[in-house]
Amino acid sequence: MVFKKLLGALGVGGPSVDTVLQPDPALPGGPLSGEVRLRGGGTDVTVEQISLLLVARVEVEGNDEEHDSTVVLERFTVGGGFRLAEDAEHTVPFTVTLPWETPVTQLHGQPLGPVLGIRTELEVAGARDKGDLDALAVGPLPAQEAILEAFGQLGYGFKSADLELGHIRGTGQRLPCYQEIEIVPPAGQAHAVNEIEVTFLAAPDGLEVVIEADKRAGLFSESHDTVHRFTTSHHALPQADRNAEVDAWLQQVIGAHAAHAAPYPYAQGGGHHHHDDHHRSGPGTGAVVAGVAAGAAVGVVGGMVAAEVIDEIGDAFEGDDEGEGGEEE
């Protein structure tokens, strides 16, 4: 048994921890199972509380700059109140329920871009230590996958996906951040719209879908002419019906955009989005959103493969405790 994180805040000879998550991707609003494995250090200690923190790297905008920060999306208490003897091993199994709005990190096994993690936090002898950190894979709900499939079958291509700190006005959003999935239209639609951004806000009773055309100032701006909100069911529908549903949404969004948008001096497919420089990727930019008839997978974002994303997650979250602490309340 390998323990990846020695609890340094508890002093030399303190306990160590390793958290193991279920191997399969979790789903928004679904269960996440695993176990926290503890090994006692040089002395007996009382483990007062074991917490799991669902953390995400998000983009924060301000003062014409963007930077990444770590945000705690949810905190779960999974154990505590027991004595951990010297050199003893103790395992705490857990099953927690992820928030319905948990961002989707992969589609058909390919990473979309957002990075989520589960951080294990122990309280021992009044000291709190951020121990193990594990990458968390989250797949789409069936309705989300079917909607992305519909975009693909309608000829739209995946560009990028990111998490942004903030709240979308007029929605039922509960988490402190939201996920934007950027897609580009087929050639025949490029004259009408350069880019579509899709945000899923899932809830137990249905799915809210926010679609924005050619975003400029962002969802916080006063101009909401091209931001549309739709609701749909979690119930399974024939893919043809999903395609028709999404096509109707797009006709409404693109029609409103054409009616309100001022002329803009961007070439077809030009990069006017304020995130383009950060997210412009190589071979994956033109990939279809979802596997269509041939079962093609989503293009790899920025040339990164899943293993590299997992390897880098530790670096992504380290050194950001100050930003994280502000979100833990």
URUR-V978756 format. One record per backbone hydrogen bond with DSSP energy under -1.0 kcal/mol. CO is the residue of the C=O (numbers start at 1). NH is the residue of the N-H. If there is no record, write none. Layout:
{{CO | NH} {CO | NH}}
//
This chain:
{{5 | 17} {6 | 8} {7 | 10} {8 | 11} {11 | 14} {13 | 42} {15 | 7} {16 | 39} {17 | 5} {18 | 37} {20 | 35} {26 | 139} {27 | 30} {30 | 98} {32 | 96} {33 | 22} {34 | 94} {35 | 20} {36 | 92} {37 | 18} {38 | 90} {39 | 16} {41 | 87} {45 | 84} {47 | 81} {47 | 82} {49 | 123} {50 | 78} {50 | 79} {51 | 121} {52 | 76} {53 | 119} {54 | 73} {54 | 74} {55 | 117} {56 | 71} {58 | 69} {59 | 165} {60 | 67} {62 | 65} {65 | 62} {67 | 60} {69 | 58} {71 | 56} {74 | 54} {76 | 52} {79 | 50} {82 | 47} {84 | 45} {85 | 88} {88 | 40} {90 | 38} {92 | 36} {94 | 34} {96 | 32} {99 | 29} {99 | 102} {105 | 112} {107 | 110} {110 | 107} {115 | 57} {116 | 136} {117 | 55} {118 | 134} {119 | 53} {120 | 131} {121 | 51} {122 | 129} {123 | 48} {123 | 49} {124 | 127} {127 | 124} {129 | 122} {132 | 120} {134 | 118} {137 | 26} {138 | 105} {138 | 106} {141 | 145} {142 | 146} {143 | 147} {144 | 148} {145 | 149} {146 | 150} {147 | 151} {148 | 152} {149 | 153} {150 | 154} {151 | 156} {152 | 155} {156 | 289} {157 | 184} {160 | 182} {162 | 180} {163 | 59} {164 | 178} {168 | 171} {176 | 166} {178 | 164} {180 | 162} {181 | 198} {182 | 159} {182 | 160} {183 | 196} {184 | 157} {186 | 189} {189 | 192} {189 | 193} {195 | 214} {196 | 183} {197 | 212} {198 | 181} {199 | 210} {201 | 208} {203 | 206} {206 | 203} {207 | 232} {208 | 201} {209 | 230} {210 | 199} {211 | 228} {212 | 197} {218 | 221} {224 | 227} {226 | 213} {228 | 211} {230 | 209} {232 | 207} {238 | 242} {239 | 243} {240 | 244} {241 | 245} {242 | 246} {243 | 247} {244 | 248} {245 | 249} {246 | 250} {247 | 251} {248 | 252} {249 | 253} {250 | 254} {251 | 255} {252 | 256} {253 | 257} {254 | 258} {255 | 259} {256 | 260} {257 | 261} {264 | 266} {267 | 270} {270 | 272} {273 | 276} {275 | 279} {276 | 280} {282 | 285} {284 | 287} {287 | 158} {292 | 295} {300 | 303} {301 | 304} {305 | 309} {306 | 310} {307 | 311} {308 | 312} {312 | 316} {313 | 317} {314 | 318} {320 | 324} {321 | 325} {322 | 326} {324 | 327} {325 | 328}}
//
